[in-house]
Amino acid sequence: MEILDSSIELFRVLFLLGAIISLLYKKKYGITPGGIVVPGILAGILFASFRSFVVLLVTTTICWMIHRVFISKYALSSRWTTLICMSISATLGLLTMYIFRKYISFSSESSLVSLVVPGLITISAKKYGIGKIAYSTLFVTAVTGSVGVLLASLIPHQQLTSLNVQLAEYTPLTLTAPFVVIPVSLITAILIYYRFGIRGGGYVIGPFLALLMFIAPLQALSIAVAIAISYWSMKFIQQYTLIIGLERFVASLFMGYFTITAIDYIAITAGVGQYYPSPQIAIIAVAVITNELCLQPARLSILKGVLPSLLIAYLTRLAV
């Protein structure tokens, strides 16, 4: 679907649609289809490259088999199981990227976002069973993709591509040396959890934010402001609603969408020189860090989780 390459707005909407439909599916049937963000990511990859989609499904199957054969026999906490599954997922993803680099074209952001998919599906399969998760994930992905196609046919092309046209003068955010910075980020997350019992702010987010700190400090600062706005907005919402769990995370995704889109337009209007558009990862960064600040004591989470992760990611960036 070529329109996704020329419409950052449709790409983002497709991602959010996947989260909304996943949440509705969870409420209706009691099963999370591979993780709340997975169907939106899969739908985007499916439209970008069918071969990439198939390879990702194979990678997911291998990840699940490794967990079932080697990991499931141990009595691990849910958090340690998550860390191990995500580590296996990222390792398999990086190997896949390296092996198929000559045959499959991934944008850097799509590649790095897809690293979490096998792990998230494996974690869900552990809870609900692989059969139910395979069906629900593919079903919600198909529904998400169908709605995306419908929107693409109904909304005028000029409106869909307006933001892309305005951002055309900027270079998209591209992560360099992923085979170094991603493993370091995963190891950092494991060590932080082992030492402090704190989430470090995501497994692939740190390297992207550290890159922005290095090449576009003003943009990195604007994302920090977006996280602060999102966090205080969520705290305000939680005072007057019962929003928790997946609902809170989906709300955080929408906060990420609105704040990052606003930053895009501010950069365009102000004519910012060093700006690197990001279709997905900046939104995910705002949502994940907002959600974790709401889950854990915010000060502790920042001082012992987010900041150490960013510092190590930044030092790694300097080294490579």
Secondary structure as GFF3:
##gff-version 3
##sequence-region A 1 320
A	DSSP	alpha_helix	3	6	.	.	.	ID=ss1
A	DSSP	alpha_helix	8	29	.	.	.	ID=ss2
A	DSSP	alpha_helix	38	48	.	.	.	ID=ss3
A	DSSP	alpha_helix	50	66	.	.	.	ID=ss4
A	DSSP	pi_helix	67	71	.	.	.	ID=ss5
A	DSSP	alpha_helix	78	99	.	.	.	ID=ss6
A	DSSP	alpha_helix	108	114	.	.	.	ID=ss7
A	DSSP	alpha_helix	117	128	.	.	.	ID=ss8
A	DSSP	alpha_helix	130	154	.	.	.	ID=ss9
A	DSSP	alpha_helix	157	160	.	.	.	ID=ss10
A	DSSP	alpha_helix	162	166	.	.	.	ID=ss11
A	DSSP	alpha_helix	178	196	.	.	.	ID=ss12
A	DSSP	alpha_helix	205	215	.	.	.	ID=ss13
A	DSSP	alpha_helix	217	240	.	.	.	ID=ss14
A	DSSP	alpha_helix	245	270	.	.	.	ID=ss15
A	DSSP	alpha_helix	281	295	.	.	.	ID=ss16
A	DSSP	alpha_helix	298	301	.	.	.	ID=ss17
A	DSSP	pi_helix	302	306	.	.	.	ID=ss18
A	DSSP	alpha_helix	307	319	.	.	.	ID=ss19
###
